[in-house]
Amino acid sequence: MKADPAGVLTGVHYLDGDFACGEGAMAAGCRFVAGYPITPSTEVVERISRRFPLMGGTFIQMEDELGSMAAVVGASWTGTKSMTVTSGPGFSLMMENIGLAAMMETPCVVVNVQRGGPSTGLPTMVGQADMMQARWGSHGDYEVIALSPQSPQETFDLMINAFNLAEVYRVPVLVMMDECVGHMTEKVVIPPAEEIEIVPRTLTGQPPESYLPYKVDGKPVPEFARAGDGYRFHTTGLTHDERGYPVMSKECQEKCVSRLLDKVRRNVDNIVRLEEREVDGADVVVVAYGITARVARIGVELAKLQGAKVGFIRLITVWPFPDRRIRAVAEKVRAFVVPEINYGQMVLEVERCAAKAGADAVLVPHPGGGVHDPKRICEAILGAAK
Amino acid sequence: MSTPAEHPEVLPEEHPVAPYIRTDRMPHIWCPTCGIGTVVKCFATALAESGLDLNKVSVVSGIGCTGRVAGYMKLDGFHTTHGRAIPFATGLKLGRPELLVTVFSGDGDLVGIGGNHFIHAARRNMDLLVILVNNFIYGMTGGQNAATTPLTAKTSTMPYGNFERAFNLPQLAASCGATYVARWTCLHIRRLTKAFGEALKRRGFRFIEVITPCATLYARLNKLGSGLDLMRFYHDNAEIRHGADTREVGIAFQDRIVCGKFVDEEQPSFLEMMHEHYRKTLGSKYVPTPPEGGWLHE
């Protein structure tokens, strides 16, 4: 369906990434946000709290990020599209209920405007060191979807994707921004509502007597009933059967957990989005995401001036990781160069996929607090091409 | 034991609150003489008498023995994470304001790990009915010390007796802004049922503490006898004082338990204050969340 015009601020704007994030969420149909102030993400909820009362949305500033994430999961069970926004320290606290959302199969969106860590780290300065936490931060086996925008415009666009993916796969979708993208101000074009495609919450058509909240019938996800419609369903963070009832057995555990994994793993090709440039014929391919992708492109151009044959892959979807594509590229290149603002996270995934073909994966690390010098990326490319 | 089949003249009768219970999940996991079942019975009776549309009533629990209530009541039931029942319920209420959202959980869950959410929901006068079953101990995990364990009582992690001061829960709730505060024991089934019925019809943050026996752990570790002995203790030591100063209702080990309705005030709730404020400041530009929820209708 098309977006609700009430949430769409159609026009050409000059916005920072945080504001664009808020506008993207509202355009996507988000009408419940719970948040707790944290730099550098707070502007997102400041924007939303000003606009929500004008469009039927509710913002609540919770007492902490544990509560914010719990409220988001609760609100989503009313069928309301819900999200929260945070940065590293808050993201750590949200892990508990991100796990609950994954287990209960609750559509929701969590934005992390990454700063330097660990712990309180660099509150006002950029980092990309929560990428593995996004994938593995809550305990147990589960799958999420995570996206990484490189600009305010893409932040707006990916927020809409994020809400749509959350509906289709009934998972928490994590939008892994970074402080640079969050605080840079650029042109953002917000299209008319009728040009924005929205996946609405699809409510079950079954009568309450025969409805089972976790019965899938061969589909990737079960049909959704919301609280208050007479279904009187039960849902739990415990391992559960089709009725949503807890069952403590390894058979039920296998059935329950494997489906949580498979609904994402079997649809990787439908979920993953990449941007590729000059990968064919390249000796070295640079893999980057977020703000680092923009810096890396300069490094790629510098290396090309020195005669290197360099390709470029930008991860728009970071989780699930595009295994298949990276493996295929690995067959044809000498090495991958992976700059990221951490000491080696997504490079581990590239390395895993490149190993079988014998391609190298070269990390260009950055401690956080700034972006790479493109010359360092260029040097890494030239070194890997030798 | 004789069965109805052997004696056809004895008609099996449905339990009066069976329609409110997921009977397909019986038997429950609670120990013999545990008080939680009694609290559920009283709540179900209050619901039955309330005339409310039960399709609009949700129950949210955290983790622990009482945390299982959400799974046993035939309502929209959410068994959430440890300590987070109140914020989960807050999202549920704000997402679809027409719902009547009840939080049903234990002392460890609501005021131990979840204490921060408890005080803030009370401060906001959030539109939630919070039922706290207090058995003075962590039951599910085997009898550890709680924020409600009375001084000197023995627990598995205070084997020489508890030396930490306990919360006085009615005082905590009232001082944080709760507009309905009551305490009963699970011996007071009529008064408890009446309190539930009354609180179901109120708005804002309503808090009912129910003292219940944990025979398996609290009574055993403290040599207090059986669950029935604890019920007898409530009978002999509960003191009904409506309107008592909540500063004076703290519970000491094996001492009197002051029960009653301590607070019942008409104060604007979170949602009422939010609507009124936005109407005043934004006028006709204000678009409230529709009562039936904020999802996009096609």
HADDOCK unambig.tbl for C-alpha pairs under 7 A between the chains (distance, minus, plus):
assign (segid A and resid 31 and name CA) (segid B and resid 294 and name CA) 6.14 0.50 0.50
assign (segid A and resid 32 and name CA) (segid B and resid 95 and name CA) 6.69 0.50 0.50
assign (segid A and resid 53 and name CA) (segid B and resid 286 and name CA) 5.55 0.50 0.50
assign (segid A and resid 53 and name CA) (segid B and resid 287 and name CA) 5.74 0.50 0.50
assign (segid A and resid 53 and name CA) (segid B and resid 288 and name CA) 6.58 0.50 0.50
assign (segid A and resid 54 and name CA) (segid B and resid 285 and name CA) 5.86 0.50 0.50
assign (segid A and resid 54 and name CA) (segid B and resid 286 and name CA) 5.02 0.50 0.50
assign (segid A and resid 54 and name CA) (segid B and resid 287 and name CA) 5.13 0.50 0.50
assign (segid A and resid 55 and name CA) (segid B and resid 287 and name CA) 5.39 0.50 0.50
assign (segid A and resid 56 and name CA) (segid B and resid 287 and name CA) 4.72 0.50 0.50
assign (segid A and resid 56 and name CA) (segid B and resid 288 and name CA) 4.73 0.50 0.50
assign (segid A and resid 56 and name CA) (segid B and resid 289 and name CA) 4.28 0.50 0.50
assign (segid A and resid 57 and name CA) (segid B and resid 289 and name CA) 5.82 0.50 0.50
assign (segid A and resid 58 and name CA) (segid B and resid 289 and name CA) 6.91 0.50 0.50
assign (segid A and resid 63 and name CA) (segid B and resid 117 and name CA) 6.80 0.50 0.50
assign (segid A and resid 63 and name CA) (segid B and resid 120 and name CA) 6.76 0.50 0.50
assign (segid A and resid 67 and name CA) (segid B and resid 84 and name CA) 6.60 0.50 0.50
assign (segid A and resid 67 and name CA) (segid B and resid 87 and name CA) 5.07 0.50 0.50
assign (segid A and resid 67 and name CA) (segid B and resid 117 and name CA) 6.92 0.50 0.50
assign (segid A and resid 70 and name CA) (segid B and resid 84 and name CA) 6.27 0.50 0.50
assign (segid A and resid 70 and name CA) (segid B and resid 87 and name CA) 5.58 0.50 0.50
assign (segid A and resid 70 and name CA) (segid B and resid 88 and name CA) 4.64 0.50 0.50
assign (segid A and resid 71 and name CA) (segid B and resid 87 and name CA) 4.92 0.50 0.50
assign (segid A and resid 71 and name CA) (segid B and resid 88 and name CA) 4.31 0.50 0.50
assign (segid A and resid 71 and name CA) (segid B and resid 89 and name CA) 6.88 0.50 0.50
assign (segid A and resid 71 and name CA) (segid B and resid 90 and name CA) 5.90 0.50 0.50
assign (segid A and resid 71 and name CA) (segid B and resid 91 and name CA) 4.03 0.50 0.50
assign (segid A and resid 72 and name CA) (segid B and resid 91 and name CA) 5.92 0.50 0.50
assign (segid A and resid 73 and name CA) (segid B and resid 88 and name CA) 6.53 0.50 0.50
assign (segid A and resid 74 and name CA) (segid B and resid 88 and name CA) 4.48 0.50 0.50
assign (segid A and resid 74 and name CA) (segid B and resid 89 and name CA) 6.05 0.50 0.50
assign (segid A and resid 74 and name CA) (segid B and resid 91 and name CA) 4.64 0.50 0.50
assign (segid A and resid 74 and name CA) (segid B and resid 92 and name CA) 4.59 0.50 0.50
assign (segid A and resid 75 and name CA) (segid B and resid 91 and name CA) 4.13 0.50 0.50
assign (segid A and resid 75 and name CA) (segid B and resid 92 and name CA) 4.40 0.50 0.50
assign (segid A and resid 75 and name CA) (segid B and resid 94 and name CA) 6.85 0.50 0.50
assign (segid A and resid 75 and name CA) (segid B and resid 95 and name CA) 4.74 0.50 0.50
assign (segid A and resid 77 and name CA) (segid B and resid 92 and name CA) 6.74 0.50 0.50
assign (segid A and resid 78 and name CA) (segid B and resid 92 and name CA) 6.23 0.50 0.50
assign (segid A and resid 78 and name CA) (segid B and resid 95 and name CA) 5.72 0.50 0.50
assign (segid A and resid 78 and name CA) (segid B and resid 96 and name CA) 5.88 0.50 0.50
assign (segid A and resid 78 and name CA) (segid B and resid 293 and name CA) 6.45 0.50 0.50
assign (segid A and resid 79 and name CA) (segid B and resid 295 and name CA) 5.36 0.50 0.50
assign (segid A and resid 80 and name CA) (segid B and resid 95 and name CA) 5.97 0.50 0.50
assign (segid A and resid 80 and name CA) (segid B and resid 293 and name CA) 6.61 0.50 0.50
assign (segid A and resid 80 and name CA) (segid B and resid 294 and name CA) 5.03 0.50 0.50
assign (segid A and resid 80 and name CA) (segid B and resid 295 and name CA) 4.41 0.50 0.50
assign (segid A and resid 81 and name CA) (segid B and resid 295 and name CA) 6.52 0.50 0.50
assign (segid A and resid 200 and name CA) (segid B and resid 296 and name CA) 6.49 0.50 0.50
assign (segid A and resid 227 and name CA) (segid B and resid 76 and name CA) 5.91 0.50 0.50
assign (segid A and resid 228 and name CA) (segid B and resid 55 and name CA) 5.36 0.50 0.50
assign (segid A and resid 228 and name CA) (segid B and resid 56 and name CA) 4.48 0.50 0.50
assign (segid A and resid 228 and name CA) (segid B and resid 57 and name CA) 6.94 0.50 0.50
assign (segid A and resid 228 and name CA) (segid B and resid 99 and name CA) 6.38 0.50 0.50
assign (segid A and resid 229 and name CA) (segid B and resid 55 and name CA) 6.24 0.50 0.50
assign (segid A and resid 230 and name CA) (segid B and resid 55 and name CA) 4.47 0.50 0.50
assign (segid A and resid 232 and name CA) (segid B and resid 55 and name CA) 6.72 0.50 0.50
assign (segid A and resid 232 and name CA) (segid B and resid 74 and name CA) 6.09 0.50 0.50
assign (segid A and resid 232 and name CA) (segid B and resid 75 and name CA) 4.46 0.50 0.50
assign (segid A and resid 232 and name CA) (segid B and resid 76 and name CA) 4.07 0.50 0.50
assign (segid A and resid 233 and name CA) (segid B and resid 75 and name CA) 6.76 0.50 0.50
assign (segid A and resid 233 and name CA) (segid B and resid 76 and name CA) 4.97 0.50 0.50
assign (segid A and resid 233 and name CA) (segid B and resid 77 and name CA) 6.30 0.50 0.50
assign (segid A and resid 234 and name CA) (segid B and resid 71 and name CA) 6.16 0.50 0.50
assign (segid A and resid 234 and name CA) (segid B and resid 76 and name CA) 5.93 0.50 0.50
assign (segid A and resid 234 and name CA) (segid B and resid 77 and name CA) 4.67 0.50 0.50
assign (segid A and resid 234 and name CA) (segid B and resid 78 and name CA) 6.02 0.50 0.50
assign (segid A and resid 235 and name CA) (segid B and resid 77 and name CA) 6.46 0.50 0.50
assign (segid A and resid 235 and name CA) (segid B and resid 78 and name CA) 5.30 0.50 0.50
assign (segid A and resid 235 and name CA) (segid B and resid 79 and name CA) 6.23 0.50 0.50
assign (segid A and resid 236 and name CA) (segid B and resid 78 and name CA) 6.02 0.50 0.50
assign (segid A and resid 236 and name CA) (segid B and resid 79 and name CA) 4.48 0.50 0.50
assign (segid A and resid 236 and name CA) (segid B and resid 80 and name CA) 6.00 0.50 0.50
assign (segid A and resid 237 and name CA) (segid B and resid 79 and name CA) 6.51 0.50 0.50
assign (segid A and resid 237 and name CA) (segid B and resid 80 and name CA) 5.93 0.50 0.50
assign (segid A and resid 237 and name CA) (segid B and resid 81 and name CA) 6.93 0.50 0.50
